[in-house]
Amino acid sequence: MRTCSQSRNSNRQQQQVNPTFVEPFNLVEPIENQAPPVVTMADNRTMAQLLEAPTEGYEDAIVVPEITADNFELKHGLLTLVQNKQFFGHDKEDPHAHIRYFNKITSTMKFPNVPSTSVKLMLFPFSLEGAARIWLEKEPPRSILTWDDLVSKFINKFFPPSKTTNLRNEITRFQQRFDETFYEAWDRFNDLLRACPYHGFSELHQLDTFYNALNSNNQD
């Protein structure tokens, strides 16, 4: 027969031998139970700025001064004249001749209260095609401010100093051909001079070079 004292001791022993199991506490909440992140108005503005298309870098290289004259417009006929003889940037093309032709065309029309240089700056891109147009498009934005700037960069690109040196040498070594008449030789010599406007030879030097290039009969 068990007494009350024995019963209590037995219960204490069971509690010591079989301690209560406590499940570990999970510090990480399941994803499906987590609240969605809060997106603020500032976050929306930042995202909109990132997705917004860029608006810089599309300006032309040529800066045309503001024209304040009333009712000013470029006539279609003038554009057609300019585009009829475009410069492509080929090796055999003469950029000096292109500038001379362009000046001749643009000088045929006058616009009241509009500087002629502004008209030239507006029209010149239409006179280019192929490699020449690509060159102008690759020039830095707003890097050409005057007509002189444009002519200088155009000539330096398509008529570099090395080309001037080669043409100067051709002029210096000029010789009349065996089957060439005096007048044919004279025309060919002048073609070389026109192709190299900055040859630097005086008129006397040019005549002396041409005279020495002739055969004896034509010299007489």
SULWOZI-V988221 format. One record per residue. N is the residue number from 1. PHI is phi in degrees with one decimal (NA if undefined). PSI is psi in whole degrees, -180 to 180 (999 if undefined). Layout:
N_PHI_PSI, N_PHI_PSI
This chain:
1_NA_128, 2_-92.0_136, 3_-88.3_170, 4_-63.9_-32, 5_-68.0_-40, 6_-67.0_-37, 7_-65.4_-41, 8_-67.7_-40, 9_-63.2_-37, 10_-63.6_-40, 11_-66.0_-38, 12_-64.3_-40, 13_-63.4_-40, 14_-64.0_-39, 15_-66.1_-36, 16_-73.3_-38, 17_-75.0_-38, 18_-115.4_74, 19_-65.3_153, 20_-69.0_132, 21_-82.6_127, 22_-110.6_122, 23_-69.2_133, 24_-57.0_148, 25_-86.6_125, 26_-87.0_115, 27_-80.8_-18, 28_-100.7_123, 29_-82.5_138, 30_-53.6_146, 31_-59.2_-39, 32_-67.1_-18, 33_-95.6_-6, 34_-79.5_146, 35_-75.9_144, 36_-63.1_150, 37_-63.2_147, 38_-85.8_123, 39_-101.9_122, 40_-91.8_170, 41_-64.1_-34, 42_-64.3_-39, 43_-63.5_-40, 44_-63.3_-41, 45_-65.4_-41, 46_-62.8_-44, 47_-64.0_-39, 48_-64.8_-38, 49_-65.8_-38, 50_-67.8_-35, 51_-87.0_-12, 52_-69.1_137, 53_-67.6_141, 54_-66.6_145, 55_-115.4_-2, 56_-101.6_160, 57_89.9_7, 58_-105.9_5, 59_-75.4_149, 60_-73.7_159, 61_-70.4_-33, 62_-87.4_128, 63_-100.1_113, 64_-92.8_122, 65_-57.1_147, 66_-62.0_133, 67_-104.0_119, 68_-100.0_-3, 69_-66.1_144, 70_-78.1_145, 71_58.1_34, 72_-86.7_133, 73_-156.4_149, 74_-84.3_125, 75_-71.8_147, 76_-62.6_-34, 77_-62.7_-36, 78_-68.7_-40, 79_-62.6_-39, 80_-64.4_-42, 81_-61.5_-41, 82_-67.1_-40, 83_-79.2_-14, 84_-68.6_-24, 85_-134.2_78, 86_-87.1_156, 87_-103.0_126, 88_-101.9_-14, 89_88.5_18, 90_-72.8_157, 91_-61.0_-36, 92_-86.3_-4, 93_-79.5_149, 94_-105.4_108, 95_-65.9_-30, 96_-64.6_-42, 97_-64.0_-36, 98_-65.2_-42, 99_-64.1_-41, 100_-62.5_-44, 101_-64.6_-43, 102_-63.2_-42, 103_-62.9_-38, 104_-65.5_-42, 105_-66.9_-48, 106_-71.3_-20, 107_-79.8_-8, 108_-78.0_-16, 109_-124.9_133, 110_-115.9_139, 111_-118.5_126, 112_-58.4_133, 113_62.6_22, 114_-124.9_118, 115_-61.1_140, 116_-63.0_-32, 117_-66.0_-32, 118_-66.0_-41, 119_-63.9_-41, 120_-64.0_-42, 121_-63.5_-36, 122_-71.4_-37, 123_-87.0_-28, 124_-56.9_-41, 125_-56.2_-29, 126_-73.4_-14, 127_-89.9_2, 128_-112.3_151, 129_-153.4_164, 130_64.1_-134, 131_-62.4_-32, 132_-67.1_-41, 133_-67.4_-40, 134_-62.3_-40, 135_-57.7_-47, 136_-66.1_-37, 137_-67.5_-25, 138_-87.6_-9, 139_-66.6_146, 140_-56.9_145, 141_-57.9_137, 142_57.4_38, 143_-100.4_-9, 144_-117.4_110, 145_-104.2_-23, 146_-134.7_167, 147_-64.5_-39, 148_-62.5_-39, 149_-58.8_-45, 150_-64.7_-46, 151_-63.1_-43, 152_-61.8_-47, 153_-68.7_-37, 154_-64.6_-47, 155_-67.5_-43, 156_-62.8_-31, 157_-75.2_-48, 158_-103.9_0, 159_-143.6_70, 160_-67.5_165, 161_-54.8_-32, 162_-63.3_-34, 163_-69.9_-37, 164_-61.8_-43, 165_-61.8_-44, 166_-63.0_-42, 167_-69.6_-37, 168_-60.2_-40, 169_-66.4_-38, 170_-63.7_-41, 171_-64.4_-44, 172_-64.5_-37, 173_-94.6_15, 174_-60.2_137, 175_-140.3_141, 176_-68.3_136, 177_-76.9_162, 178_-61.7_-44, 179_-100.5_23, 180_-104.4_132, 181_-76.4_170, 182_-58.5_-46, 183_-70.7_-34, 184_-65.9_-40, 185_-66.2_-40, 186_-62.9_-42, 187_-65.1_-42, 188_-66.9_-38, 189_-64.5_-43, 190_-68.7_-30, 191_-62.8_-39, 192_-64.9_-40, 193_-65.8_-40, 194_-68.5_-33, 195_-72.1_-15, 196_-131.9_75, 197_-60.2_-27, 198_-104.8_41, 199_-70.3_-29, 200_83.3_5, 201_-85.4_135, 202_-71.0_165, 203_-63.1_-39, 204_-63.8_-41, 205_-64.9_-39, 206_-63.5_-46, 207_-64.5_-39, 208_-64.7_-42, 209_-64.1_-43, 210_-67.3_-41, 211_-60.7_-45, 212_-68.4_-18, 213_-85.2_-12, 214_-82.1_156, 215_-73.9_169, 216_-61.3_-37, 217_-64.1_-44, 218_-72.3_-29, 219_-64.1_-40, 220_-66.3_999
